[in-house]
Amino acid sequence: MKSADVAVIGGGAVGSSIAYRLAEAGVEVILLERGSVCSGTSGATFAWVGAHGQRPFSYYQLRKASLDLFPDISRCLGFDVEYRPQGSLILLEDEAEFRAAQREVSELKEEGNQIDLLEPSELYALEPGLRAGFQGATYCPLGGSLNPFRLVCGYQRRARELGACIPGNTEVQEIRVRDGRVHSVITDSGDIRVERVVNAAGVHAPHVGRMVGLDVPVRPVRGQILVSEPLPPVISHILDDVRQTPSGNLLVGRLDEEAGYQNVCTPEGIGALASRARKIMPLTEKVHFIRAYSGLRPMPADELPILGETREVKGFFNAVMHSGITLSAVVGVLMAQLIKEGEAEIPLESYSPRRFQH
Amino acid sequence: MKKVELAVIGAGPAGLCAAIEGAKHGLQVTLIDENIRAGGQLFKQIHKFFGSGVHRAGIRGVDIGSQLLDETEKAGVEVMLDTVVWGLFEDKVLALVHEGRSTQLSAERIILAAGATENALAFPGWTLPGVMGAGAAQTMMNMHRVMPGKKAIMVGSGNVGLIVGYQLIQAGIKLELLVEAAPEIGGYSVHASKLARNGVKIFTSTTIKEARGDERVESAVTVSVDENWNPVPGTEREHEVDMVCLAVGLSPLIELARLAGCGFKYLSELGGHVPLHDEKMETTQPGIYVAGDIAGIDEASTAMEEGRIAALAAAESLGRLGGEEADALKKSARKRMEEFWDGSFGRRVKASKESLSVKE
């Protein structure tokens, strides 16, 4: 039987980053992905990496720690992931939203969150292409965007160089547990004897959890994204629902829909996104939209990451979260530390899967 | 939202025949095409079709097109031209755009007859004006009456390369030479002989290496290839031409079948990824059918039969046609296809198509 210290299940941004950091730490790791690179959520994302107004403060700090790694990530991976620091704006549509934002921003600032409130004049100075009439915006200077395909490829390429085994198109069918410990992983291309398993299967994490009889409280939330033809630069920041890629395409996103595992675009969704684009940027009335895609994003029950070993099954770790692209950089580092050393430089207790047990 | 019984997408030979057959059997049919004129590629096909009488052989494509448009009108088919289908959603909802406005159409049955797209070939200079697909040259000459150049080289010796090559000559263009990377001519020898009789040099085991020119094509460099398709150094030859015509195959236009979630198989003989379908032309998505080049690159003659079969199956499934009558009609359409395939080219196509069949 093949063997490895750790089997990471799920080859999206999170699983690939964990495999990379484990390999870097000298751990023998195999990354099991049933599809191909970016065939799931990581290939259908808006790819905004940010921490805009996130709460609680510890979660903001976790995201910020990840954002701090991105400026250097292409160099570390030896592969350009097209990271661009841009900062983000969340537009305020009316007086009421502006007043609510005023209160929230002052609270957040007091906590230590990097965020500012912009008056309309400041907003339009930053983004002159916006439709007139917005009452201002909240602004977060952190983060930006990247190319998620290159990010996941980059993690996997570097992981391979460091000795990780990444067969691709390998589906995990069963996880065997002996005496309360993970023992082996049964795949469609053979069995693998392992000491530990990391469940990084994203929206499919509950399915992997059930293989060892555990509940992983995560549900899929569908997002749809509309892609325009390439345009000259028209916006420079990430707007909550619009960003421009380096090749000039506008991405308009990103609905939050409860649709189970129905990963499809709908005419209603595409229509809503087109209207939203028009409402934000008048120029989109004359722009051709060339493509739309949908993706299922994992949403933990309390919306916070689930990171750590389970109590019931020793050697079984969860690494499941919303905002996997943003968090992937730091989660890779922390999970590798947790698995190898037993603890991570940022305490992960509050993200432990044990918090869901009553 | 507007509702129809049968929506046919693509008004080429397959789509026209599907729409006519569907309407004939009482279906309310909407035929949609993104072009401003129906007929697909038929109206640029000024050559006579092959096959036998039942396949309208001996008739020029352009005349078949006019006949089919006539029949479409008489059959009461609603035709929506200049209309792009940009989406195919759950429950067979089509998203259309016409004159910049988007609308939706719900259909009980859909026949996808979107046709094919020309393959390109990448080489230094391939983006220079004057490099074009053979089909594009044909459209310019035969439909828009525009001379695409004065002296040409044709790349590829399948029937498209041979026939369009001859049409270049008919249009008054000097066809300098035709190159074929394979050691043998790809298409029918009757067409190749016609070119040879007109003084066209035909080089096999030869391909294009480069197109040269500042603002547009001024010359083309060819090179011999060995048995492993590698260029043989020192065999380069420069030809003074202002036009490079590429006839290097077609690929099925399968986007809508992908959106519908159809199953696929890759078959290079049929042009690439082709939707799986059964004898009734139904895909793995119930109620969605394919006909014509989208179901595997072949001739207009078989595309027309496939269109009819798909429409008969749709009419049968909606209760407009008894099983026995439908079977008899489908059988005779299939028989005409089999007869058409009764040659070495056809047998290859037939074998590939059979491997696509969805096992019930």
Boltz contact constraints between the chains, C-beta under 6 A:
constraints:
  - contact:
      token1: [A, 267]
      token2: [B, 89]
      max_distance: 6.0
  - contact:
      token1: [A, 267]
      token2: [B, 95]
      max_distance: 6.0
  - contact:
      token1: [A, 267]
      token2: [B, 104]
      max_distance: 6.0
